C-alpha cells in the first residue's frame, strides 16, 4: 500500500481536532485574562482541550503509517537493479553490535 485513501480524511480530522483545541484554549485564556474564571467552566474547557488533543493523537497514527509506506517506497525506488535483486533474494541477518 503506497498511500492510504483515507489519509486526507485523517488529516482533516487532525486539523479539526487541533482547531477545536485552539478554540477552547483561547476561550480559557480570555476567561483567565478577564479575572472572572468560573472554576467549573474552566475545568470543562481543560477537559475539552485534553479530549481534542487525544483525538488529534489518534489521527496521527494512520498518517504516520502512510508516511512510513511512502518512505519505504522512495527507498526502494532508489535501489539499483542489483541492490533490489539482492534485497529480494538475500536472507536477512541480524547484526550484533
N, C-alpha and C positions, 0 to 999 in steps of 0.2 A: 504494500500500500504506500504509494508515494505521497498522497495527500488525503486527508480526511474530508469528505464532502460536508461534514458538519462543522469544520473548523470556523467558517465565517459566523455561524450561529454561536459557537463557543466564544469567539472574540467579541461579538456584540453583547452577549450576556455578561462577559467580564467587564466591558466598558460600562454597561448599565449598572452593574453592582457597584462599581467604583464611583459612578456619578451619584447614586443614592447615598453611599457612604459620605461623599463630599458634602452633599446637601444637608445631611444630618449633622455633620461636623460643623458646618457653617452656622446652622441654627443653634447648636450648642455654644459655639463661640459667641454669637450675638447675645444669647441669654446670659452668659457669664460676664460679658462686657457691660451689659446693662445693670448688673449688680442685683438683679431680681430673679436669681435662679430658683426655680421650683425643683426641689430635690427629686421628686417623683418623675417629673418630666425629663430632668437631666439623666436620671438612671435609665429611663426608657430610650433616650437618644443614644446613650452609650451602648446599650444592648443592641439597638438597631444598627449602629455603626459596626459593632462586632459581627452581627449576623451578615451584613453586606460584605465584610471582608472575608468571612468564611465562604460565602457564596462565590466571591471572586476567586478565592484559592481553589475551589472545586473546579472552576472553569480553566485554570492553568494547567492541570494535569493532562487533559486531552490535547491542549495546544502544545505542550512540551513533547508529547508523543509524536505529534505531527512534525515538529521541528527536528526531532531525532531521526525520523524517517527521511526527511529531506537532506539532513547532513550525511546520512549513510549513503543516499543515492549520489550525492555530489562526490563523496569519497570514491565510490565505485566507478563513477564516470571518469575520474582522474587516473584510474589504473591503466597501465599498458596492457596489451593483449596477454603478454607473458605473465604479468602480475595477476591479472584476472583469472587466467587459467590455473595458476598456482593457488590462488585463494580458493578456488572451487575444488581443486583436486587434492591439495595437501591436507593431511590430518593435523588438526590444531594441536599444539603443545602448550603446556603451561610453563611459563618461565618462573624459576625460583630465584629470588634475589638474595 
